[in-house]
Amino acid sequence: MLDNGKPTSLAVLKKCRKFPTVKLSFFSEFKNFVVSETGKKSFFKDITVRFSVGQLQESPVCCFFKMFLYQTMVYVTLDKRSFKNWNSMWLSEAIYRTTALLKLERPIMNFNDKPDRSWSKAYKWQRYKGTDILPMWIADTEFRCAEPILKALHQRVEEGIFGYTLPDHDTDAIEAVVAWCQRQYNWKIDPSWLVWTPGVVPAFNVAIKAYCQAGDTIIVQTPSYPPILAAPAINKLNRICVETVAVDGRWTLDFDALEDAAADPKTSLFIMCNPMNPLGTVLNQHELDRIATICRKHNVMLCSDEIHCDLILDNVPHLPAGAHPALAEYSVTLMAASKTFNVAGLGTSFAIIPNEKLRLAFNHAARGILPWVTATGLAATNAAFRYCDEWHQQELAYLKDNRDYLVSEINKIEGLKAFSPAATFLMWVDASGLRVNDTQAWCEAKGVGPSAGRDFGDKDFFRLNFGCAREYLVEAIKRLQGRKN
């Protein structure tokens, strides 16, 4: 109940009957505060209504909640330091604009499910259709989407009309992205910095068109996923590859090679991937500082593909390129909900470009080439960033267990070895110890279909996708060990 003993909390306790204890603690300055009936109706309009720190700071209502969730006990504290000219309608407005962290019902996702994706013509499963090869290649997961996303899509479909939707008009999705960046990375972005794109791959190709001239050279790190490696040639430009090196059981950039590549007067753009795909490395502050120093020293623009940034499995932070003081005015940061929440098929991502001139150049280069993102993609992104924190945490825990199992078992197989990736659901496996001419053919002959290392820049490796039910991983290990059922 409320600290002041007011009956206002009775409705809260009634709605929270599934929780052993719910305590709402208010500062004494608000002991006479009574929630209006309008506020109550808004609060309980949907059982999944939640509170957020970040979004409230952006609300016209000058207030914020400090929220701590300890399993079934909830503590919410109002901080009067941020209150100005509030009234009894603040709750209605705040809840409307700030749904994010606390669900009164907390469904548990069963990530052990093995859904049949054959009917949906899923690309991952189409490749090996009609064979006994287990597909573990393309970077999407086998996880059913979180229920709030499915609910949002059902609501959008029920409307029954799919006319033009200008992304800039979807203020709900925009506010969700702004709040997500604040909450996840402590990065305060302005809504005007957002540029919606139908995927990060078209986005970094647009960046090339926007910021490079004929004859320019583009830096890419290797290994890297195929669309990044292909982008310079697609745009009829030169490519220089900077290799990664193993240091203390972790992959990192060869910074001397990066310095040399950036020093080339023809070099105008560096396209990097953070977290790295396929390596799973998350750049730390020292590494990002070095990248910033090198790029600024040689006047090289940075385009940072950060699509896996919400899939960090170790206790390390994600540091967005655009949040770095030395890079904010000279970079494009690419993000999406697609990898984390398994909605890649909805074709929606976004670029964050703080510099107005760079943003205008990007939009100009995209004219007549990039379509608007889809209405369903906007709905899914909004729901993912507002309502799916619990699902997200469950997913990370499951992926971490999968990763630990897989890296342990891979390193027991003669001829194979792998580092533990700090992020993503992808494992880069060194198969050079097999001493075979074609590592992909070796895997497929055993009934496992990974991504071929040669497509990433190293034929002696392959990439395994562990974003799936544990049963699939156990079966894959059996097959790689030569114990196929």
Secondary structure, DSSP 8 states (H G I E B T S, - for coil): --TT--GGGHHHHHHTTTSSEEEEE--GGGTT----HHHHHHHTSSTT----HHHHHHSSS---EEEEEETTEEEEEE-GGG--S--TTHHHHHHHH---S--SS-----TT-----GGGT-HHHHTTTTSS-EE--SS--S----HHHHHHHHHHHHH-------GGG-HHHHHHHHHHHHHHH-----GGGEEEES-HHHHHHHHHHHH--TT-EEEEEES--HHHHHHHHHTT-EEEEEEEEE-SSSEEE-HHHHHHHHHSTTEEEEEEESS-TTT-----HHHHHHHHHHHHHTT-EEEEE-TTTT-B-SS-----GGGSTTTGGGEEEEE-SHHHHT-GGG--EEEE--SHHHHHHHHHHHTTTS----HHHHHHHHHHHHH-HHHHHHHHHHHHHHHHHHHHHHTTSTT-EE---SBSSEEEEE-GGG--S-HHHHHHHTTEE-EEGGGTT-TTEEEEE--S-HHHHHHHHHHHTT---
